[in-house]
Amino acid sequence: MLSLEPLTEFERQEVLQIRTYFDNYIIESKVLEGLVKALTVFPLMRLAGFYRSPIKIVLEENIADIVIEDEDTKVTGRLDILAVNKAKLNAAKSYFWVLVIESKNSGIDVFEGLPQLLIYAYDCLKNQESVWGLTTNGRA
């Protein structure tokens, strides 16, 4: 079972500031995927400690394509953001995936990214027991 510490007052204020920044953009028009990441995901990852060693962040352009085939269905794509633990190698001698993130623009329902995220997460479970995942459009 997951047990999380309550947010500190500082963390609550940071989260409110992140929401305010995003709200300032969303009132004008939809927010594109890259800006969703910049305004919400990256600040939240910093706040959660994902930039501290031994965790390293890898962005989409540096992540190899993932190809999964099941009967007559083929899914090809890339993760938007991957957080890996560089200190912990798994059985396949690749880094342990800590967090997988799939972002969508604010005009797309957050659940649209879920199948893609689950496929990526499922693929990594061949080499490790668990992985955290997040799909977001900035609103949810």
C-alpha positions as CSV (number, residue, x, y, z in Angstrom):
1,M,0.0,0.0,0.0
2,L,1.2,3.5,-0.8
3,S,1.8,5.8,2.1
4,L,2.7,9.4,1.3
5,E,3.8,12.1,3.7
6,P,1.5,15.2,3.9
7,L,2.7,18.2,1.9
8,T,4.6,20.8,3.8
9,E,3.4,24.4,3.7
10,F,6.3,25.2,1.3
11,E,5.2,22.4,-1.0
12,R,1.6,23.5,-0.9
13,Q,2.6,27.0,-1.9
14,E,4.8,25.6,-4.7
15,V,1.9,23.5,-6.1
16,L,-0.4,26.5,-5.9
17,Q,2.1,28.6,-7.8
18,I,2.4,25.9,-10.5
19,R,-1.4,25.9,-10.8
20,T,-1.5,29.7,-11.1
21,Y,1.2,29.7,-13.9
22,F,-0.8,27.0,-15.8
23,D,-4.1,28.8,-15.2
24,N,-2.6,32.0,-16.7
25,Y,-1.9,30.2,-19.9
26,I,-5.1,28.1,-20.1
27,I,-7.4,31.1,-19.9
28,E,-6.1,32.4,-23.3
29,S,-6.3,29.1,-25.2
30,K,-5.4,25.4,-25.1
31,V,-1.9,24.7,-23.9
32,L,0.3,22.5,-26.2
33,E,2.0,19.4,-24.9
34,G,5.5,20.9,-24.6
35,L,4.2,23.8,-22.6
36,V,2.1,21.4,-20.4
37,K,5.4,19.7,-19.5
38,A,7.2,23.0,-18.9
39,L,4.5,24.6,-16.8
40,T,3.4,21.6,-14.7
41,V,5.4,18.4,-15.1
42,F,8.9,19.7,-14.8
43,P,8.3,21.9,-11.7
44,L,6.4,19.0,-10.0
45,M,9.3,16.6,-10.8
46,R,11.7,19.1,-9.3
47,L,9.6,19.4,-6.2
48,A,9.3,15.7,-5.8
49,G,13.1,15.3,-6.0
50,F,13.4,13.6,-9.4
51,Y,16.4,15.7,-10.4
52,R,18.5,14.4,-7.5
53,S,21.2,11.8,-8.1
54,P,21.0,8.8,-8.8
55,I,17.8,9.6,-10.6
56,K,18.3,11.0,-14.1
57,I,15.7,12.4,-16.5
58,V,15.6,11.4,-20.2
59,L,13.5,13.3,-22.7
60,E,11.7,11.9,-25.7
61,E,14.3,12.8,-28.3
62,N,16.9,10.7,-26.4
63,I,14.6,7.7,-25.8
64,A,14.6,4.9,-28.3
65,D,11.4,4.0,-30.1
66,I,9.4,1.3,-28.3
67,V,7.8,-1.2,-30.6
68,I,5.2,-3.7,-29.2
69,E,3.4,-6.2,-31.3
70,D,0.4,-8.3,-30.2
71,E,-1.2,-10.5,-32.8
72,D,-2.2,-8.0,-35.6
73,T,-1.7,-4.8,-33.5
74,K,1.6,-2.9,-33.6
75,V,2.2,0.1,-31.4
76,T,5.3,2.3,-32.0
77,G,6.1,5.4,-30.0
78,R,8.4,7.1,-27.5
79,L,7.9,8.1,-23.9
80,D,7.7,11.8,-23.3
81,I,9.8,11.7,-20.1
82,L,11.5,8.8,-18.4
83,A,13.1,9.0,-14.9
84,V,15.7,6.2,-14.4
85,N,17.7,5.2,-11.4
86,K,21.2,5.0,-12.7
87,A,22.5,3.4,-9.5
88,K,20.3,0.3,-9.9
89,L,20.7,-1.9,-12.9
90,N,18.1,-4.6,-13.5
91,A,18.6,-8.1,-14.8
92,A,18.8,-7.0,-18.4
93,K,21.7,-4.6,-17.5
94,S,19.5,-1.6,-18.3
95,Y,18.6,1.1,-15.9
96,F,15.7,0.7,-13.5
97,W,12.7,2.8,-14.7
98,V,11.3,4.9,-11.8
99,L,8.7,7.0,-13.5
100,V,7.2,7.1,-17.0
101,I,5.3,10.3,-18.1
102,E,3.0,10.8,-21.1
103,S,1.8,14.3,-21.7
104,K,-1.0,15.6,-23.9
105,N,-2.1,19.1,-24.8
106,S,-4.7,20.6,-22.6
107,G,-7.5,20.1,-25.2
108,I,-7.1,16.4,-25.1
109,D,-8.7,14.3,-22.4
110,V,-6.1,13.0,-19.9
111,F,-7.3,9.4,-20.4
112,E,-6.3,9.5,-24.1
113,G,-2.7,9.1,-22.9
114,L,-3.4,6.2,-20.7
115,P,-3.2,3.4,-23.3
116,Q,0.1,4.6,-24.5
117,L,1.5,5.0,-21.0
118,L,0.3,1.5,-20.0
119,I,1.9,0.0,-23.1
120,Y,5.3,1.6,-22.2
121,A,5.0,0.6,-18.6
122,Y,4.0,-3.0,-19.5
123,D,7.1,-3.3,-21.8
124,C,9.4,-2.3,-18.9
125,L,7.9,-4.9,-16.6
126,K,9.7,-7.6,-18.4
127,N,12.8,-6.4,-16.6
128,Q,11.5,-5.1,-13.3
129,E,8.6,-5.5,-10.8
130,S,7.0,-2.1,-10.9
131,V,7.1,1.4,-12.4
132,W,5.2,4.6,-11.6
133,G,3.3,6.3,-14.4
134,L,1.7,9.7,-15.0
135,T,-0.4,10.9,-17.9
136,T,-1.4,14.5,-17.8
137,N,-2.8,17.3,-19.9
138,G,-1.9,19.9,-17.3
139,R,-5.5,20.0,-16.0
140,A,-5.5,16.5,-14.5
